């Protein structure tokens, strides 16, 4: 790891950790509230998989949803703040390659996402005892899913010129895709049209594959979910690196 990459990564980690109550604790509390409300209403009425209660089904979805949303928030908010305040110049002037720039932002965002996801997992231990059928699948989808949303956050941060544009990107793209990805339900409970729509949502495959790591059961084969997730990351990474290499909206 080069000095430039290490320094930028340290700066990004320090940025979110300095306000950890807002960047880590607050999302954990939000996920806990979702758990309390949905499990209270549906736990005794819904069984998604054989032998898996609704609360147990819900927890991996909440962990992954929190991880994804916070990975996106970390990279996108850092870039838009740097652009609005003008200190982006201090990261563009030093001899940092666009690959190192990309790697530092993605790694920091993944670490924040994993920190939030771990926090959600720890607080839910009080409510449900989860199995861990395939731990490597859990780790695979957590890291790769966080990387995808971190890359998407870099794209959003580069594209947006002001905070309300970034908020629109999050509210109209990221939020609907995460909420409509099977976090709170199995997609096989949906009618035909919405089932087909769900299969076009890449977020569904991240969450479904992540859930498979816990229960050994899922709506889709984990191998299909893995292939689609890898393909999504490759496509977003290439798009992000192309934007950075051209200096799109960063170098005038």
N, C-alpha and C positions, 0 to 999 in steps of 0.2 A: 504494500500500500504506500503510495507516494506521500510526500509531505503535504502537497496541495490537497489531495483527497482526504487525508487524515484531519487536516485543519478545518476544512469546510464541513466535514462530518461532525467534528467536535462542536463547531459553532451551531449547527442545526440541532444537535442533541441538547446542547445547553439552552437553546432558545425555548424548546417546549418544556424542558425539565424545570426551568426557573419558575414557570407558572403551572406546575404539576397539578395543583388543585383544580385548575380550570381545564387543562388538557388531558388529564388522566382520571382524576377523581370524579369530575362532573359526568363524563360519559358512563362511568361505572354505575353511578347513581341512577342515571336515566335508564340503563338496561335493567337495573334492579326493579324500578317502578313498572316497566313493561312486564317483567316476570310476575310481580305481585298481582297485577291487574288480570293478566290473561290466565295465569294458573288458577287464580281464585274462581274465575268464571267458567273455565273450560276443563279443568283437570279431571273431574269425575264424569265428564260427558263425552270426551273425545279420546279415542285410542288410535293413533295413526298407524303404528306398526304393531305386530303381534307381541304382546308382553311389554310394550314401551308406552308408559303413560304420557299424557300430553305435556306435563311439566318437563319431564326428561327430554322429550322431543324438542321442546322449545329452547332449552338452554344452549345447545350448540349453535342454533340459528342466531340467538342473541349475541353469543360470543363473536361469531363471524361477522355479523352485521356491525357491531361496535368496532371490530378490528378494521373492516373495510372503510367505514365512514371516517375513522380517525386517521388512517393512512392517507386518504385523500385530503383531509383537512390540513394535515401537517405540511405537505409539499405545496399545496395550492396557496394556503394562507401565508407561508413564508415568502413565496415569490411575489405575490401581490403586494405585501407589505414593503418588500424591498423596492418594488417598482414605484409605488406611490410615494414613499419617503425619499427615493432617489439614491439609496445606498446600494442599489444593484451594481452601480459602477465599481464598487470596491471588490466585487466578485468577478467582474468581467475584465478588469485591468490586469490582475496578476496572471502569471502563466499557468492557468488551469484549463486543461482540455475540456471539450464539451462532454466527453465520455466520463471524466472525473466529476464534472458538474452534475451530470445525470446520476451517477452512482452514489454520490454523497446525499443528494436529496431523496433518492429512493430508499437507501439504507436507513436514513434517519426516520423516514415516514414508516417504514416497516417496523422499526424498533418501537416507535410510539404505538402503532397498531397492536403489536404483540403485548406491550405493557398494558394497554387498555383491555385487550382480550383476556390476558392473565388475571387482571383485576376482576373482570366480570366472572370468570370461572371460579375464583376464590370465594366471592360472596355468594355464588349459587350453591356452593358446597353445603351451606346450611339448609338448603331446601330439597336437594335431590342428590342421590348417589349414582353418579354416571358410570357406566362401563367404559372401558377403553379397549375396544376390540382390535383396532389397528392404529397404534400411536404414530407410525410413520406417515400414514395418510393424513392424520390430523396436522402434523408438522408441515407436510408438503403443501396442503391446501392453504394453511395459515400464512406461510411465507410467500407462496406464489400469489395468492389472492391479495395480500398486502402490497406486493410489488406491482400488481396490475393497477390498483387504485392509487398508489404513489405515482406511477407513470401518468395516469389520467390527471392527477392533481398537478403535475408539472405542466401538462398541456393546458389545463384550465388557467393556471397561474400565468403562463406566458401569454395566452390569448386575451385574458381579461385586462382591461385598462383601469377599472375601478372596482370597488368592493361590491357594488350592486350587481355587476355583471357576473362576478364570481358566485355570488349568492344565487343568482338565477341558474347558473350551471349546476350548482349543488341541489337546488330545490326542484328543478325540472328534469334533471337527468340522473344524478346519483341517488337521490332519495327515492324516487319511484322505482328505479331498478332494484334497489336493495329491499324495499318493502314488498315488491311483487316478485320475489325470487324464492318463495317458499320458506321464509323465516318463520312464519306463524302458522303454516298449513302445509300439507302435502299437495303437490300440484295435481295428483290423481283425483283429488276431490273436486277439481274444476270441470266445468263443461268443456266441450270439444274445442271451441274457438279459443278460450283463454288458456287451455292446455297447450295448444299450438303456439300461442304467443309466449308462454312461459319457456318453451323449448328454444325460443330465439333470444332469450335473455341470458347473457354469459354469466351474470351474477348467480343465477340459479345453479349452475354447474359447480361454482366455487363452494356454495353453501351446502349443496347436496353431497358433494364429495367429502367435505369437512365432517358432515353429520355421519357419513358412512364410517369414518374413522372411529367413532364412538360406538355405534350399534352394530356394525357389520351389515346394516340394511340401509337402503336408499331408494330413491325413485328411479335413478339411472345407474348404470354400471360406473364404478369409480374410474375405470380406464377411459371410458368415453369422456367423463368429466375432466380427467387429467389432460387428455389430448386437447380438448376445447380450451381449457384454462391456459395450457402452454401456448397454444396458437394465439390466444388473446394477448398474452404477455409479449410474445414476439412481435405482433403487429403494432401494439402500442409503443413498445420500446423503439422500434424502427421509426415510427412517426415522431416520437419525442426527440430522438437523436437527430433526425433530419431538421427539425425546427431549431434545435440548439446549434447545429452545425451552420445553418444559414443565418443565425442570429435574429430569427423572426421576432419582432417586437421587443428585442432586447438591445440590439445595436442599431442605432439610427445613423 
